[in-house]
Amino acid sequence: MNSIINLSAQQLRRAADIKDKIQFLQNELSQILVLQLNLLPLRLRRKGAKMSASGRAKIAAAQELGGES
């Protein structure tokens, strides 16, 4: 790999263009991900959301029924 010192002006311009394109795409991806996060229901975004006791009981009952073959 060439050292940056050994690159021609044309190569440096191309590298700068590629870097700009990468930055643009990273920004675009970030915007898409933020938009998707904002579309998630609030209950899925809450940190440390807890399941209710009745919800846990229903899951446990379903697992017990599923285990009886």
C-alpha positions as CSV (number, residue, x, y, z in Angstrom):
1,M,0.0,0.0,0.0
2,N,1.3,3.4,-0.9
3,S,2.2,5.9,1.7
4,I,0.0,9.1,1.5
5,I,3.2,11.0,0.8
6,N,3.7,9.0,-2.4
7,L,0.2,9.5,-3.8
8,S,-0.3,11.8,-6.8
9,A,-2.6,14.8,-6.7
10,Q,-5.2,12.8,-8.7
11,Q,-5.0,9.9,-6.3
12,L,-5.5,12.2,-3.3
13,R,-8.5,13.8,-5.0
14,R,-10.0,10.4,-5.7
15,A,-9.4,9.3,-2.1
16,A,-11.0,12.5,-0.8
17,D,-14.0,11.9,-3.1
18,I,-14.4,8.3,-1.9
19,K,-14.1,9.5,1.8
20,D,-16.9,12.1,1.1
21,K,-19.1,9.4,-0.5
22,I,-18.5,7.1,2.5
23,Q,-19.4,9.9,4.9
24,F,-22.6,10.7,2.9
25,L,-23.7,7.1,3.0
26,Q,-23.0,6.8,6.7
27,N,-25.1,9.8,7.4
28,E,-27.9,8.5,5.2
29,L,-27.8,5.1,7.0
30,S,-27.9,6.8,10.3
31,Q,-31.0,8.8,9.3
32,I,-32.7,5.6,8.1
33,L,-31.9,3.8,11.4
34,V,-33.1,6.7,13.5
35,L,-36.3,6.8,11.5
36,Q,-36.9,3.1,12.0
37,L,-36.2,3.5,15.8
38,N,-38.7,6.3,16.0
39,L,-41.3,4.1,14.3
40,L,-40.9,1.3,16.9
41,P,-43.8,1.2,19.4
42,L,-42.9,3.0,22.6
43,R,-43.2,-0.2,24.7
44,L,-40.4,-1.8,22.6
45,R,-38.1,1.2,23.1
46,R,-38.5,1.5,26.8
47,K,-35.4,0.5,28.7
48,G,-35.8,-2.2,31.2
49,A,-39.4,-2.9,30.3
50,K,-40.8,-5.7,32.5
51,M,-43.2,-8.4,31.7
52,S,-46.3,-8.7,33.9
53,A,-46.7,-11.6,36.2
54,S,-49.8,-12.8,34.2
55,G,-47.7,-12.6,31.0
56,R,-45.0,-14.8,32.5
57,A,-47.6,-17.2,33.8
58,K,-49.2,-17.6,30.3
59,I,-45.8,-18.3,28.8
60,A,-45.0,-20.8,31.5
61,A,-48.3,-22.6,31.0
62,A,-47.8,-22.7,27.2
63,Q,-44.4,-24.2,27.7
64,E,-45.7,-26.8,30.0
65,L,-48.4,-27.8,27.5
66,G,-45.9,-27.8,24.7
67,G,-43.6,-30.2,26.6
68,E,-46.3,-32.9,26.9
69,S,-45.9,-35.0,23.8
